[in-house]
Amino acid sequence: MTDPPAPAEADHEDEFPPDPPDGEIRDELPADLDVTGFVGPYLFPDNGRRRNQGLIHLLVAAGLLALWVGFANGGVLVNDGYLVVAGILAAAAAYSFATARRLQVRELDALAAAAREVGFPIGHASAQMAWRGFLSVPTWRVLVYSADEPPTKRGLVVVDGTTGEVLGSAVEENPEDWSDIDL
């Protein structure tokens, strides 16, 4: 009886980087977090793309309705289920068209509206896209801090993404204690 052949050695040298000299530990950011590869501002997706899915739902619903009208005679292959599914898809298409509001106000416009609303010079700020209500109206939530170091005021401003109207705001003295942090 012969021994089974030994498994071929896999070449794993290029899977891991070589160890750094002298046991030194090195760390690097993943490529998607490397700011040197920054190519421009992020463009938020537009809700208007929902029209595409609505059109697909509507076309499939029309096809099912045409099959039901042409071939529904109490048979097994084309039955009243086609009509029910066509109705559900038509309702889904109507909802997709109703919620396909275009994003008219971009991030910088929302930040400018927030600056006008809070009434103090803005330092650090962050804008977040959210959707409001059953019809998914695009809305910006903008968190702002005053420009002084450390910030003495902060505010939250909600801006409608379709009209630019300020829907609400709250401004307060900054309750965060930054005295323990060496800036």
C-alpha angles and dihedrals in degrees: 000000000000128000117251114257115269114254115260113259111251117226104236098159095108095046094076129034116247117269112267116249121268094013091288113163117226127188131187135185121252113257094254091059097045108112092200087071092055109140102180144299120324113256112217115225116256121239087220087084087076087078088071093058090043090054091050091050090048094049093049090047090051091049092050091047091050091050091048093049093046102040111018104114100138093285129141101242099052113030141147090289087078089059093048093049091046089055092049092048091048089053090049090050091051090052091048091052092046093052097043095102114158118240101241098168116067127204096266091050090052090050090051091050089049091051091053091047101049097046099217132093109272124228115169117016139170129197123202127190115227136164123235129209136345092307092053098235108194110246133180120221108199122192113196135183127197118261096243122100112270097020113249097190137037134185143187118213127185114207126188108241095213102045106019090234116150105240097186145334142195125197126185143159108275106261093192115111110223097169094103093054119085104224 
